[in-house]
Amino acid sequence: MPDAPQTAKRLVPAIERAALILDFIAENNTNPGVSALARQLKLPKSSVHGICDTLCELGLLRAVGGGFDMGPGALRWSAAFMRRSSLAGEFNQLLAADNRLDDYTLTLSALSGGDVVYLACRNAAKPLGFTFQLGMRLPAIYTATGKAMLSAMGSQEREQFLRQHWAEPLTEHSVKDANAFEAQVARWLKQGFALDNGEVRDGMVCLGAPVLDANGKPVAGIALSMTSAESKPAVLEQVGAVLVQLAGQLQY
């Protein structure tokens, strides 16, 4: 007996458009205005105007100059998701049971568009002067976890990602272009972890290791942060080995 045809789900147009707008703003750091959103998403300008006004009233967007940025209201949902996330829960349980890296700040993040988004964090007792917050986003190409996850991808997938999601540099140390990034990949794969040496913030060094699924695909990354003064070669080698081991213990 042939399978019954599946009925296409009916989407509510206004909600679908609101999701498109939120996704676009979340993945772009340009604070687009109504005209830019309408043009990029091919939506009626009047609809975009009304949706953005509503999202601002609900705290899901906030007005910035002549455009919009993400609002704090979305954190309620992201926090609820993170509390339920088995990966974030396993990350926290793993660190609670293993004190070898207690002197360092450790984070768990995943790719979202061209960014990494932070899912969990355990801060070191001695602050770095740089705070990682749940839901925070940074360009993946400059972060240790982003580099680690991208290095674990196939070369064609990575090339497409770099072409679509290249971002403005955050510091003078940020990797200059896709060719320079690709030149680093062999090193990251050989040593098992990637390195952000002042690419996100001057004076901060981060090591990142990928969390892989059963098929060897990167689904997340864990990172360790320290000051540049602490980042002696012997220290990087020692803590990097532990970080890789911990990443391998996370199950997805």
N, C-alpha and C positions, 0 to 999 in steps of 0.2 A: 504494500500500500504506500503510495507516495506521501512524502511529508507534506503537511498542510503549509501553505504559504504563510510566511510571517507578516503580520500587519505592521506597517510602518508606524512608529511612535509619533504622535502629534506633539510638536513643541510649541510652547507659548511664545509667540514672536518677541514680545517685549522683554521677557526673561532671557531669551536667547541673545537678543541684542545687548542687554545689560552685561551678560557674561562675556560677550565679545569685547565690549568696551573695557571691562575690568581686566581681562587677559592682556589686551593691548597695552594698557597703562602699566600693568605689573611688569611686562617684559621690556618696556622702554623707559629710559630715564630722562626723557625730553619734556615731560609735563605738557602733553599735547592739549590743544584747545578744541572747541567744538568743530571748527572748520577742518582741522587736521584729522580728527577722529572720523568725521563724516567722509572725508576724501579717502583715507587709508582703508576704512572698513566698508566703503561703498554703501553707506546708510544715509537716509534723509537727514538733513541738518536739523530740522525741527524735532525729529525723534531723538537724535543724539542730545540736543539741548535739554529736552524734558527728562530723559533718562539720567543725565549727569546731575541735574538739579535734584532729582529724587535720591540718587546715590549719595550726594553730599548731605542731604537732610538725614539720611540713615547712618551717616558716618562711615560709609564704605569708600567714599572718595572725599578729597578735600581740595578746595580751590587754592591754586598756587599761581600768583601773578595772573596771567591771562589763560592759564590752563588748569590741568588737574593732576593730582597725584593720589596714591593709595591712602585711604583713611584708616584710622585705628579700629574701626568697627570690624574689619575682616579678621583681626587678631582673635576675636572670640571664637570664630569657627576654626581657625588654624590651631589654636590652643586645644580645642576639643578634639580635633583630629590627632594632634600629637600625643595627647593623653591616651588615645586609643591605639596609637601606632605600636605594633609589636616590635618593630626595628628600634624605635627610640627607647622602648622599654627594655629591650635586650641590651642596648648600649649602656643605659644607666645601671642595670644589674651587673653587667660585665665589669664596669669601673668600680662598683661597690665591692666586688669580690677580688679585685686585683689592684694593689696599691703601688705598683712599680712606677707609674707615671703621675703620682699624686702632686708632684711639684710643678706640673704644667697644666695649662688650660687645654681641654680636649673638647672637640666639637664633632657633631654628626650633621652631615648635609647631603642634599640630593639635588640633581639638576632640575631646573625649571626654566624652560626657554633657554636664553643665553646666560642665565645666572645659576649660582648655587643658592639654595634657600636653607637656612639653618633650622634643623629639627630638634636638636638637643645640645646642651652645653654643660660642662662641668668646669667651673672656673678654678684656677689655682688659688692657693691661699694668698700668694703675693701677686697683686694685680699687675697686668701688663700696661695699663693705661689705655687699653683698647677693649671695649666691651662687646661681646658677641651676644646678640639677643635673638630669641626664638622668632622665626619669621623674617629675619634680616636677609637681604639679598645682596650679593656681590657678583661682579662679572666672573664667570667660571674660568676664563682663560688666565686670570691673574691669581687665583686662589690655589692653595695646595690640594684641596680635595677636587676642585675642578680639573686641575692638571692630571691628577691621578686617575679620575674617571675617564677623561678624554684619552689618556694614554692606553687605557684598557679596551678602548673601542677598536674596531677595524679601521684601517687607514682611510677607506672611502667615506665611512660614516664620520670620522674625525675631520676630514677635509671639508665635507659639507657643513659641519657644525661651525668650523672656523670661518668659512666663507659667509655664513648667514649671521653669525653672532659676534663678529669682532667689535670690541668696545674701545672707547677712548681710554688711554693709559691713566692709571691712578697715581703713579709716581714715576720718577725718572728711571726707575729700575724695571718698570713693567716691560714684559716681552714685547719686542717691537713689531713683529708681523708673524704671519702664519708660517713662513719658512723657518724663522727663528724658533717658533714653538715646536715645529716638527723636528728640528734638530735636537731638541731636549728629550724627545719621547724615548729614544733608545736608552738614554741614561736612566730615566725614571723606571722603565721596564726592567733594566738590569739590576738596579738596587732595590726595587720593590716599592719604593715610595717616591713621591714628587716633592719638589721644594719651591716654596714661595719665599724668595730672599728679598724682602722689602718691596715687593710688587704691589701689595695692598696698602701697606703703611711703612714708611721709613722707620728702621730700627726694630721691626718685627719680622721674625723668621718663622715660617710654618712648614711642617712636614705633613704630607697627606698620603693615605693609602686607600685603595678602592675596596669597597664591599661588593662582592660578585654574587650573582645568582647561580643556580645549578648549571646553567649553560655557559658560565664564565663571562656573562655580561655585567657591566657595572650598574649597580642600582643605587649606590650611595657611596659616601666616603667619610673617613674619620681623619681628623687633623689634630696636630699637637702644635701649640704656639709657645714661642719663647722670645727673649730679646736677642738682638744680634750679638750682644756681648757674651751670651751663653752658648752661642752656636758654634762651638769648637768642633772640628771634624770628628774627633773621637766621641763627642757627645751626640752628634747627629747620627753617627753609625749605631751607637748603642740604643738610643731611644727609637730610632727608625726601625730597628729590628723588632723591638717590642710592639711598636705601632702596627707593623705588618702582621704580626702574630695575632693581635687583638682584632684587626679587621677580618682576618681569616676565620675567627671564631663567631663572628656575627652571622646569623642565619637569616635568609630572606625567603 
